Amino acid sequence: MHEHERGEQPSGATAQAAEWDARYRERDGTMWSGRPNGRLVAEAAGLSQGRALDVGCGEGADAIWLARRGWTVVAIDISDVAVSRAREGAQLAGASVDWVCGDALHTPFPPRSFDLVSMQYPALPKAAGEAAVRRLLDTVRPGGLLFAVYHDLDDEHRDHMKSRGVDPADYVGADDLGGLLGDDFTVELRVVTPRIDPPPGAPHIADVVLRARRL
Ligand SMILES: C[S@@+](CC[C@H](N)C(=O)[O-])C[C@H]1O[C@@H](n2cnc3c(N)ncnc32)[C@H](O)[C@@H]1O
């Protein structure tokens, strides 16, 4: 897939894209810190470089960090606003990333083609169906890693999100993702752990980390 190419966008995804675009536009500047996620940095620092897919890349800090460390990176996000910001950030950083604006659950990436599939705080809707999630997981190549990090939400947090119109139960969580892994994946790590280097004032201070390797 080449830079500026659009991933596939089924109709439900059009509404999601508009919602995420609106969230990103609420901020004059950027929505996220511009720094790569600490948990990904800690994990990837020990890996050999290869091909990485960043699912729900947001404003691109992780993808840019991976690319600058020598990874060949494809990064996808459903929000055009986020991908535009990511692209600008990459230009400033002199990083080469293959940016895709589209729905990660309906974009036909080649199966078994990535050494690392990274999902950092993904917001993939369950409504897309299990087959779509399985297809995304199938992009991990044999010997490669799925590395997914989620916010650890308590009841208060869930209620707060619901009051803002977002029910976490509608999204594919760490346990849902783990349950969709085929027999050819081994879960190497599934842990709740303090978030590394959370942005100041962030309510999310603990992570659920899932690392699975494909045999
Ligand atoms: C909580 S943000 C995390 C962004 C980034 N990974 C980070 O850690 O800063 C979730 C991101 O997923 C994107 N997203 C939501 N649904 C998506 C989908 N179906 N396909 C691709 N990206 C999606 C959103 O636009 C948003 O940028």
The ligand as a Tripos MOL2 file, in Angstrom:
@<TRIPOS>MOLECULE
LIG
   27    29     1     0     0
SMALL
NO_CHARGES

@<TRIPOS>ATOM
      1 C1         -7.4470    6.0590   21.6140 C.3       1 LIG1
      2 S1         -6.8300    6.5020   20.0460 S.3       1 LIG1
      3 C2         -5.1500    5.8770   20.1040 C.3       1 LIG1
      4 C3         -4.2390    6.5460   19.1120 C.3       1 LIG1
      5 C4         -2.7660    6.0940   19.1730 C.3       1 LIG1
      6 N1         -2.6140    4.6740   18.9790 N.3       1 LIG1
      7 C5         -2.1340    6.5150   20.4770 C.2       1 LIG1
      8 O1         -1.8270    5.6720   21.3080 O.co2     1 LIG1
      9 O2         -1.9610    7.7280   20.6500 O.co2     1 LIG1
     10 C6         -7.6410    5.3360   18.9770 C.3       1 LIG1
     11 C7         -7.3730    5.6100   17.4960 C.3       1 LIG1
     12 O3         -7.9810    4.5770   16.7240 O.3       1 LIG1
     13 C8         -8.5020    5.1640   15.5500 C.3       1 LIG1
     14 N2         -9.5300    4.2290   15.0390 N.ar      1 LIG1
     15 C9        -10.7670    3.9870   15.5520 C.ar      1 LIG1
     16 N3        -11.3880    3.0260   14.8340 N.ar      1 LIG1
     17 C10       -10.5270    2.6540   13.8480 C.ar      1 LIG1
     18 C11       -10.5970    1.7210   12.7890 C.ar      1 LIG1
     19 N4        -11.6900    0.9690   12.5830 N.pl3     1 LIG1
     20 N5         -9.5380    1.6070   11.9570 N.ar      1 LIG1
     21 C12        -8.4320    2.3770   12.1440 C.ar      1 LIG1
     22 N6         -8.3150    3.2930   13.1220 N.ar      1 LIG1
     23 C13        -9.3430    3.4200   13.9820 C.ar      1 LIG1
     24 C14        -9.0140    6.5190   15.9930 C.3       1 LIG1
     25 O4         -9.1520    7.4390   14.9520 O.3       1 LIG1
     26 C15        -7.9220    6.9230   16.9870 C.3       1 LIG1
     27 O5         -6.9100    7.6620   16.3560 O.3       1 LIG1
@<TRIPOS>BOND
     1     1     2 1
     2     2     3 1
     3     2    10 1
     4     3     4 1
     5     4     5 1
     6     5     6 1
     7     5     7 1
     8     7     8 2
     9     7     9 1
    10    10    11 1
    11    11    12 1
    12    11    26 1
    13    12    13 1
    14    13    14 1
    15    13    24 1
    16    14    15 ar
    17    14    23 ar
    18    15    16 ar
    19    16    17 ar
    20    17    18 ar
    21    17    23 ar
    22    18    19 1
    23    18    20 ar
    24    20    21 ar
    25    21    22 ar
    26    22    23 ar
    27    24    25 1
    28    24    26 1
    29    26    27 1
@<TRIPOS>SUBSTRUCTURE
     1 LIG1         1 GROUP 0 **** ****
